[in-house]
Amino acid sequence: MKIVKNIGNFDKKLRLLICFLLIVYGIYFSSWVGFIAIVPILTATMNICPLYSLLGLSTCPLEKHA
């Protein structure tokens, strides 16, 4: 089974922004909410979203063949 990347560049940047905001929120309010940032960090760095895979979605641009 081949794992196919399904997260595009914009989606990746958005996920990293969300995780940054969650971490800042968690630190500022001394809350456990900052730990939720682990999920967007992992999905953004691996370029794979399990939920997108289950739903058959992809935000990656289509490959152009020469």
C-alpha positions as CSV (number, residue, x, y, z in Angstrom):
1,M,0.0,0.0,0.0
2,K,1.5,3.3,-1.1
3,I,0.9,6.4,1.1
4,V,0.0,9.3,-1.1
5,K,0.5,12.9,0.1
6,N,-2.9,14.7,0.3
7,I,-2.0,18.1,1.9
8,G,-1.1,21.0,-0.4
9,N,1.1,23.9,0.3
10,F,-1.6,26.3,1.5
11,D,-3.2,23.7,3.7
12,K,0.2,22.9,5.2
13,K,0.8,26.6,6.1
14,L,-2.7,26.9,7.5
15,R,-2.2,23.9,9.8
16,L,1.1,25.3,11.0
17,L,-0.5,28.6,11.8
18,I,-3.3,26.8,13.7
19,C,-0.8,24.8,15.7
20,F,1.2,27.9,16.5
21,L,-2.0,29.7,17.8
22,L,-2.9,26.6,19.8
23,I,0.5,26.5,21.5
24,V,0.4,30.2,22.3
25,Y,-3.1,29.9,23.7
26,G,-2.0,26.9,25.8
27,I,1.0,28.7,27.2
28,Y,-0.8,32.0,27.8
29,F,-3.7,30.5,29.6
30,S,-1.8,27.6,31.2
31,S,-4.2,25.2,29.4
32,W,-3.9,21.7,28.1
33,V,-5.3,23.0,24.8
34,G,-1.8,23.5,23.5
35,F,-1.3,19.8,23.4
36,I,-3.9,19.6,20.6
37,A,-1.3,21.3,18.4
38,I,0.4,17.9,18.1
39,V,-2.1,16.7,15.5
40,P,-1.7,19.6,13.0
41,I,2.1,19.5,13.4
42,L,2.2,15.8,12.6
43,T,-0.1,16.1,9.6
44,A,1.6,19.2,8.2
45,T,5.1,17.7,8.5
46,M,4.1,14.4,7.0
47,N,1.9,16.0,4.3
48,I,-0.7,13.3,5.0
49,C,-4.1,13.7,6.7
50,P,-5.8,10.5,7.7
51,L,-9.3,12.1,7.6
52,Y,-8.7,13.4,4.0
53,S,-7.7,9.8,3.1
54,L,-10.9,8.4,4.5
55,L,-13.0,11.0,2.7
56,G,-11.1,10.8,-0.5
57,L,-10.0,14.4,-0.4
58,S,-6.7,16.0,-1.5
59,T,-5.5,19.6,-1.5
60,C,-2.3,18.7,-3.4
61,P,-2.1,20.2,-6.9
62,L,-2.4,17.8,-9.8
63,E,0.9,16.6,-11.3
64,K,1.5,17.9,-14.9
65,H,2.9,15.4,-17.3
66,A,5.3,16.7,-20.0
